[in-house]
């Protein structure tokens, strides 16, 4: 119990916060709130970019050897950077009709296998096949690109992960934020994430201000007693379409019973 009271344990809690953000994103996906889900996923990406750097800066491995930060990071990466993002893309209609389920399954299997080989990859300095960067598929939803592009990109990424081609990973894993050309990938990826984080903060502030304004308006409207109607209507699963059309739908991807209330 004493290790939980040390201030350095906060670094591990920061890593676990990424897992919590991923679970909140999964909940929003099931509820059909895609805009809220993408915000939580961007926070997962922010945690992933900072927790390892903080752990090395404060030398967490030396001061808290009882807890494996690598294991916590692996669990968070698999769930927050692959499982939930691919679930988002599947339910949001990012892929072509009929391709969401197999691509999500293939990404989950591929990511689990690749992360199980991480220790060996770090020793060799290169990976057999590309890294499982399935989080990048979210860009197709953010940019509103055609489903055919996302389907082709994800399929090619899965094949590249299973290919025997050596892929250098020095700039992606071992050096991180050390100065020099080897860390160029980390700087570029972080710079690409900055506009997304600015969009996250601006849209969140707008939503909070709109919610506050709506609450103030609702407080002025006289309350009307509602009578429940026992009739129900089955909402069928919406057909797969383009991300722009599915994004405007508020129904959940799976069928549900919506109760109607009439005054």
Secondary structure, 3 states (H helix, E strand, C coil): CHHHHCCCHHHHHHHHHHHHHHHHHHHHHHHCCHHHHHHHHHHHHHHHHHHHHHHHHCCHHHHCCCCCHHHHHHHHHHHHHHHHHHHHHHHCCCCCCCCHHHHHHHHHHHHHHHHHCHHHHHHHCEEECCCCCHHHHHHHHHCCCCHHHHHHHHHHHHHHHHCCCEEECHHHHHCCCCCCHHHHHHHHHHHHHHHHHHHHHHHHHHHHHHHHHHHHHHHHCCCCCCEEEEEEEEECCCCCCCHHHHHCCCCCCCCEEEEEEEC
